[in-house]
Amino acid sequence: MGVKNGLKLGFILHGVGRGWDSWRHPEAVIDGSTNIDLYVKQAKIAEKGKFDFVFVADSLHIDERSMPHYLSRFEPATILSALAMVTQHIGLVGTFSVSYTEPFNLARQFASLDKLSRGRAGWNVVTSWLEGTAANFSRDHHIGHGERYRLANEYVQVVKGLWDSYEPGAIVGDKQGGVFLKPGTLHQLNHKGEFFSVRGPLNLDRMPQGHPVLFQAGNSDDGRAFAAANADAIFSLPRNKESAFAYRADLRERTAAAGRDPDLLFVFGGISTIVGSTREEVQRLSAERNSYASIEGALLSLGQSFNDYDFSQHDLDAPFPAVKEEWLSSSQGNVKTVLAAVEQDKLTLRETALRFGKPMDSFEGSPEEVADQLQDWFESGAVDGFMLGESLPGQFEVFVEQVVPILQARGLFRSDYGSDTLRGHLGLPVPENRYVAQRRSAAETDAARKEPANA
């Protein structure tokens, strides 16, 4: 059954592949990013492995240099709704941008997904960093980094308010009494703020989880502050265990300072794995994966965080190019991490691309050795769990068949689902409806006022 406070696992659905060259693998599915059969197969493998959730990333801008998976892929709400129909337990997490959607529409989409899946929805909150996105939404320019996070904070408060529009049990459907909606249980939000004006109420009653689980992936100061105040889980891309530990410690400190329980903010480290039965097989598989990671792809990957900057125009073996102001309005946390390493280690462009533009770092070895590494990171406090990406076609299934049973045998990971909801998998409470909480608080205050004073 479930393991209280145990290791948590998610899997990223990446269609044709995670890099710029992985589509060339003989077993890669060329239309994988729009292939429902592949998504269903991977989601069912993840559910067989008792994973907490599957995750669909997204972005709203492409050009001819974009990663093949980005060029043609499913919109998250659509594919997650389809997967809800062919799975029973696994969480369904999707990326949606606050910069280019309206709170009312998004609140309705996630309430629908949560009801459709009976309580398995999760929202990865992003602000979108690519400047070109603005042109797809009738805007002349992309809003600045700090302003994006102010907008994100207000956006989240609006959608939470909309999700509380209906109190639990508001729709009674009393046929004999002629009462469909219990009076006084449906509320307008009447929000007016810096960015949004939303009256409400939402036209969908309360979802099973109250609110979907909120994920975030910020690495900048603004992103970390936002996560500490709002998120239930956060994604990171640690380069080593020491940096992962420092990142999680910082998030926990910020969360406590924000008045929240740091034990209820989970940090997922992004990794991939190479699992083989012998050292020779592991080395062969590792070399095979590396053969689909070219320097050209590394430059494209590096450029993504730098507002899709084209680094190929520079000499690979010259010092890293001079900093451009627009880079710091893009994926600021990642950009600052790269620039700090460039300055400290005097990296050339080639060295920078190979260090930061390659696919997620992998844990490699026998099933026991990979399990050892996962356990070490988890028990040392570097992460609360892992977001697993597939290193090569077929490796995810190997992980589920050979590594997960070891984690289960060691008491680190659940042997079966103990809950039907994503909140239940993660051990997160259901948020109390704000109007119910207000009445309860008022009643407690009134009762305390009426109590006789102690003699």
N, C-alpha and C positions, 0 to 999 in steps of 0.2 A: 504494500500500500504506500501511501505518501510518506515522505521523509520530511519532518518538520525542519524548517530552516536549511533544507538541503540545497544541493547544487541545482541551478536553473539552466535550461537549455532552450535556445531558439534556433531556427534554421532559416536562412535567407534564400528565397526563391529567385534564381537568377537566370532562368531561361537558357539562352544560348551560351552563357558563360559570364564570368566575372571580369574578364580582362579584354584587351583589344585584340588578342590573337587566339584566345581559347576556342573560338568558333571553328578553328582549323583542325581541331582534334578529330580523328576518324569517327569517334562515337558522339560528337556534339550534334545536337538536333538543331539544324539551321533555323527552323521557325520556332525554336523552343520558347521564345519570349511571348509568343501568341499561340502556343500549343496547349490546349486545355488538358489533353491526355498526360502530357509531361507534368504539368502542375498538380494534377490529381494524383499521379503516381508518387511524386515527391512528398506531397502533403500526407498521403497515407503511410509512407515510410516513416515520416516524422512522428505521426500519431502512433504507429507501431512501436516506436522507440520511446513513447510517453513524453515527448518534448512538450514544453510549456506552450510554444507558439511557433507558427511560421510567419515570415515577415516579407512584405512586398515593398520594395523601395520605389521611389518615383522622382521625376524631375519634369519641368515644364518647358524646357528649351533644348533643342538639338541643332547640330549642323552636321556637315559631312564628316567631321573629324570625331564625332561622338562615339562612345563605346557601342559596339554592335547591339548589345542588349538594350541600350537606350533608344536605338533608331526606330524600333517597332516593338512595342510591348503593351500589355494590357493595362488599362486604367485600374487602380487598386480596388475601388469599391466594387467594380464589376467582377473581377476575378475572385475576390474574397467572398462575395455573395455566392458565387458558384461553388467554391470550396466548402462553404458552410453546408451545402446540400449533400456532400459526399464524405464528410467527417462528422464525428460525434463529440469529441472532447477537446481537440487541440485549439489553442487560441489563434485568432486571425488578426494580424497587425498590419496596418497600412500607413503609408506616408501621405500626408496632405499638407499643403502649404497655407499658412495663415495670410501670406502676402497677396495671394491671388485667388482666394475663395471668400465667400460671404459666410459669417457665423451661422445664420439661420439654416442655409442649405447644408452646411457640414454637420450641424447638430442633428438635422433630420436624417442625413445619410448614416451617421454612426448609430443613432437610435434604431434605425431600420436594421442595420447589420447586427446589432446586439440582439434584437428580438428574433431576427431570422436565424441566428446561430444559437439562440437560447443562452446568451450571456458570455460570448467568447470574443468580443470585439476589443481591439486596441488601436490607439491613434498615435502614430509617430509625428509629433508636432515639428514642422520645419518652417523657416522663414524664407527660404529660397535665396541663393546667393548669386546666381548667374545674371549678369546685367541684361543679357539678351532676352530673358524671360519677359521683361516689361513690354517688349514690342508685340508679344502674343496676346496681351491683355489691354490693348488700346492705351498704353501709357508711354510717355516720352522717355522716362528714366526709371531706374530701379531705386527704391528708397534706401537710405543709408543704414549702416549696420546698427547703430544705437536706436534709431527710430524703428527699425524692424522688430527689435525686442520689446520696445514699449507697446507696439501694436500687438505683438504676440501675447503679452501679459493681459492686455485688455480683451483680446479675442478669446482667450481661454476662460476668462471670467464670464464673458457673454454666453459662451456655449454651455458652461456649467449651469448658469442661470436658466437657460432654455431647457436643459435636461431635467431641471427641477420643476418645470411648469406644472406637471401633474404630481400630486401627492400619491403615495402608494395606495392602491385600492380605490382610486378615484372613480373608475368605471365599474359600477355595481351591476348594471344590467338587470334591474328588478322589473321583470315583466308584469308581475301582478300589481305592483305599486306604481308602475309607469315612470320609474326613475332610471335613466341610463347613466347619467353623470351625477355623482354625489355633490350636492351644493357646497360651494366654498373650497373645493379641492383643486380647482384649476386657476392658475395665477398668471397675470401679465408680468413681464420682466421690466418694461419701461426703462431700458438702459439708454443713457445719453453720455457719451464719453468723447475722448479726443479723436478717435478714429471711427467709432460706430454709434449708430442710433438704431436700437432694435426694441420694438414693443413686445413681441411675443403675444400669446404663449406659443410653444411648439405644438404642431398638429400631430403629435404622436405621444401616447401616454408613457409612463415611466418604464424604462428598460430594465431587464433582469439585474444588471450590474449597478444600477443607479447612474453611474458614469462609466464609460469605457476606460480601460487602463491607459494612462498617458505615458508615452515614451518620448525621449528627446535625445539629440546627439550633439549637443553643443560642447565646444572645447574652449571657446573664448571666455573671458570674464563675464560678459553679458549672457552667454549661453549657459555657463555654470550657475549663475545667479538665477536664471529662469528655471533651470532644472530643479534647483534646490527649493524654489517656491512652488513649483507646479507638478513636477514629474513623479511618476511611480517607478520608472525605470529609465536608464540612460545607456546609450551605446557608446563605446570607446574603441579606439584602435591602438592598443598599447604596443609599443615597440619592444618592451622587456618587462619583466615582473616588477622591477623597482619603480618604473614610471607608472605602471598600472596601480601599484600600491599607493603612490603619492596622489594620483588622480582620485582614487576612491576615497582616500582620507580627506582630501580637500572637499569633495562633494558632501561627505558626511558632516564635516564641520559647518559648511554653508547651510545644510539642511537643518541642523540643530539651531543655528543662529536665526533661521527663518521661522522657528517655532514649530517645526515638524519633527517627527520621529525618524532619525536617520536609518533605523532598521527597516523602514518601509520605503526606502529608495534603493533600488537594486541596480548595480553596475554590471553591464554585460560587455565582456571583452570580445572583439571581433577576431576570429581565428579561422584557419582551415586545418585539416589534418591529412597526413599521409600515413596510412596504416598498412603494414606488410607483415608477412609471417616470418621473413628472414631479413637480416641486414642487407643482403644483396637485393632483395625485392624492394625494400624501402629506398635504397639508393637509386635503383632503376626508375621507380615511380617519381622520385624527387627530380631526377634528371629529365624525365618526360614532362613534368609540369613546367620546369624551368625553360624547356625548349619552346614553350608557348608564351614566353615573357620577353619580348624583344626590347631593345633600347628605345625604339620608336614608340612602342606601346607605353613604356615607362614615362616617356616625355609627355605623352597625351594624358596619362593618368595624373602626373604631377601638375600639369597645367589646369586640370579640372578645378582644383581648389583655388587657383589663381585667376578666377574669372574666365576660365577656358583660354588662358594665354597660350600662344603658340611658341613654345620653347625651341622648336626645331630650327628656328631662324638664327640661333646662336651657335657659336663654336662649343662643341661638347666638352672639350678639354680646357676651355678658358674658365676663369672665375665665374661664379654664379652672376647672372645679370643684375644690374642696379635695380633697386626696389622701385616699383611704380605705385603711385598713390592708390589707384583703383584696386590693387591687390588687397589692401587692408579693408576694403568694403565688401570683399567676397567672403570666402570661408575663413574668417579672421583667425580663429584658433589654430587651424591647421597651417595657415600661412605663417603665423608667428612661430610655431614650432619648427617649421622648416627653416625659416630665416635665422632663428637662434642657432640651429645646428650648423648652418652655412657659416655663420660668423665665428662660432667656437672652433670648428674643425677645418675652416678654410677650404670648403668643398668646391670642387668644380661642378659644372652643370651635370656632367655625366655621373659623378659620384652622388650628387643630390638625387637625380632621377632613379638611380639604382637603389638608393636607400629608401626613398619615400614614394616612388612611383610603381613599385612592384606590388603584387597581390598581397593580401593579408598574410602576416607571418603564420607559419604552420608548426604544429606539434607533430613530430615524425617519430616512427618507431613501430615496435610490435604493439598489439592491443594493450598489453600490460604497461608498456613504456608510455604510451599516449595517455592512458588512464592515470599513471603516476604524475604526469605533468599537469593534467587538469586538476587532480587532487591537490597538488602542491600549491598551485595558484589560488585555488579556492580556500584551502585551509590556512594559508598565510595571510588572507585578507586582501589579496590583490584584486579580486573580483567576487561578485556574487553568482556569476554564471557566465555563459559563453554564447555568443551569436556565431553559429557555425556556417561557414561557406564551403561549398564543395570544391576541392582542389583539382580533381579530375573526374570525369564521368564515372560513376559507380562507386566512388569513395564514400559518399554519404551512406549508402546502403551498407558498406563494410563497417563504417563507424557504428551504425545502429545494431548490426548483427554481432559485432565482436567487441566493441569498447563499452557500449551501454550496459551489457550484462555484468561486466567487471565493476562498473560504478555502482550498479544495483547490489551486487554481492558484498561490496564494501560499505553499504549503508549510506552512500553519498547521494543516491538518486532514487526516485520512486520506482517501485516495481509495477505499480498500476496507478491510474488516476484516482484520486480521492475526492475529486470535485468535478462538477460539470461546467464550471465557469473559469475564465482566465484569472479573475481575481482570486478564485479559490485555489487554482494551481500555484499562484505566487504567494498566497497567504496574506492578501490585502483585504481589508474590511470594505464593506459596501458603504459609500458615503451616505450620510443621513440627509434626507430631503430638507432643504433649508427652511421651508415653511413649517414642517413638523418640528424641526429643531427650535424654531422661534417660539412656537406654542408651548413646547416642553419647557424651555427656559423661562418663559413668562409664568407658567404654572408653578415651577419650582420657586421662583422669586416671590410669587404671591403667597405660596404655602409658608415660606420662611418668614414672611412679614407677619403672618397670622399666628405663628407659634408663640406661645407665652414665653416671656423672658425667664431664664433660670433664676430660681430664688437665691 
